[in-house]
Amino acid sequence: MAENEIGTGLPAIADGPGGLRLSPHLQERLASVRLIAMDVDGVLTDGTIVWTARPQGGAVVESKSFSVKDGLGLSLARTAGLQIAWITGRTSTVVERRAVELGVTELHQWARNKAAVLIEIKNRHALPAAALLYVGDDLNDVPAFREAGVRVAVADAAPDLQAMADWITRAAGGRGAIREVVETVLQAQGRWEETVARFYQRLELEGQQ
């Protein structure tokens, strides 16, 4: 069962994000992570789906809300060379556009079997299960959890998923949970400061263009 300081307690190392403390065992497992996979609705968003109908029988438009903190966290992950995968059971042009904006190439929509998708990604990139971290929020993430080396549930995840998790984030889905995951992984790997420095360098270069 997972632990954190605000509930079921996360065993810990000092000096994690926001004072988060991870156990040496979990820190060792995070050091092996090379790919961070995640659900979309309820993880990158708060789970709310808004349908808006245009006047006079016009098209119905779907909208979602994403956290810019998560977006920056994913940019940091890519700067560090971590691979990112989004695996969602729905299909949305909004999600596709956000993935393009953030440079996420492993976008898998309408994934009815998330475990099968995760296994395919793992095999294609020749990664061991220990290199996979999966972030979920509800029961349809359980099969993918079983294939991941590190299982992370967001703060407002379903109780059954939290019970399976190695770690429960402090932040809720769509409220910075992915930024928390990325920062914690990079700190556990001893690459946080280096990655931030490289991120600043990239910003400076882009500003000169």
N, C-alpha and C positions, 0 to 999 in steps of 0.2 A: 504494500500500500504506500502511496506517495506521501510525502510530508512537506509542509511549508510552515513558516513562522506564524502565519495567521490562522491556520486551521489544523490540518492533520500533520503538520510539521515537516519541513524539508531538512534532512541532514546536510551538513554544510562546510564550505571553506570561507575564510574571511575575505572581505573586500570585494564581494560580488556587487552587481548593480543594485543601488539603493540599499546597501547593507545586507543583501541576500547572502546566506551562508549555505554552502553545499558540502556534503560529505566527501571525504577523499575518494570513496568508491564511485560516486556519481561524477566527480570531477575527472576521474580517470576515464570513465565511459564517454564523457563529453569531449575529451581530448581526441577520441577516435572518429568523431563525427565529420563527415565530408559532404553529406547531403541533408538539407532540411526540407522535408516535405510537409504539406499542410492542407487541411480542408480550407475552403474559402468562406462560405456562409457560416457565421458563428465563430470564426477564427480571425480572418482578415476583416470581417464585418461584425456588427453586433447581432447578426441573424435576421435583421429586419429587411423585408423585401417590399418595396413600394411600387404599386402599379398606378400610373397616371394615364387617364384617357384624354386624348385630344378632343376638342370641341366638335360637335356635329358628327359623331360617329367616326372620328379619325382614329389613327393608330394608337394602340396601347403601348406605353413606354415604361420600361422597368428601370428603377434607380436603386442604387446602393450607396452606402457611406463607408469610405475607407479612411484609415488613420494615416496622416502624413508621418507620424512617428514610426509606424510599421514600414512605410515606404522607405524612409531613410535607413532603417535597420536592414532592409533587404538590399539596399545599395551598398551598405557596409559589408554585408555577407558576400556579395559579388566581388567587392574590392578585395576581400580576403581569399577569394578563390573557392568559396563554398558554393555548391550547386543548390539550386532552389527548384522545387516542384510544387505546383498547385494541382490538387486533385479534388474535383468537385462533382457531386452527383447531379448538378443542374447545368444548364447551358445559358450563358448570358453574354451579350455583346459588351456590356459594361465591364465585366470581368476580363474579357479578351483585350479591351482597350487598356485597362489598368496593367495587365501583364506586359503588353507591348511597351507601355510607358516606363515600366521598371526593368525592362530587359529580361523578363522571365520567359524562357523558351520552353520549359517543361510545363506546359499548361494542358491539363487533361480534363475536359468537360464531359458531362453525361457519363461519368464513371460509376456505373452501378456496382462494380466490384472493385473497390479501392485497393484491396490487397493485391489483386492481379496486376493492377497498374503499377503499384509500388515494386512488385517483383520484377516486372518488365523493365522498369527504370534501373533497378539494381543490377540486373543482368546485362543490360546494354552498356552501362558504365563500369562493369566489372567491379562492383563494390560488394564488400561483405556486409552482412546484416548489421554488424556492429557500427558501420559507418552511417547508418540511416537513423535520423531523428524524425519523428512524426508528431505533428501537433494537431489535436482534434478537439471536438466539443460535444459530440453526441454519439448515440449508439451505432450509427452507420460508419463510424470511424474505428469500431472495435476490430474488424478484420485487418485493417492496415496497422493498427497497434500491434497485433500479433506478429507482424513481419518486421517491425522496427527494433533496432538495437536500443534506442532510447525513446520512451513514450512520454509525451508531454500533454497535459490537459490544461485548457485555459481556466481561469478562476471561476467562470460561471458554467463550466461543462456539466454534463449529466453526471449524477452521483456514481453510476455504474462505470463510467469512463474514468472518473477521478480515482476510483478504487483500483483500477488497473495501471494508473500512471506512475512513472518514476518520479515525476515532478509536476506540481501544479503551480502555474504562474500566479503572480500577485494581480496582474492586470487581466481584465476581462477581454473576451473576443472583440476585436474592432476598437480596442481602447489601449493599444500599445503592447499587447501580449507578444507579438512577433518581435518587436524591438527588444523586449526583455529577453526573449529566447536567444536572439542573435548576439546580444551583448554578453550574456552569460556564457554562451559557447565560446566566444572569442576570448573572454577572460580566462576561462578554464584551459584554453589552449595556449595562453600566454601571448596572444596576438592582438589584444585590444588596442594598445597604444600604437603599435606599428600600423595597424589597419586604419586607425583614425588619422595618423600622419599621412598615409598614402591617399586617403580620401581628401584631405585638405590640399595636397599637391595636385590632385586631379581637378579640384575646383579652381585652383589658381591657373592651371593650364587652360581650362575651358574659358576662364575669364579673359585670357590673353588672345583668344582666337577671334 
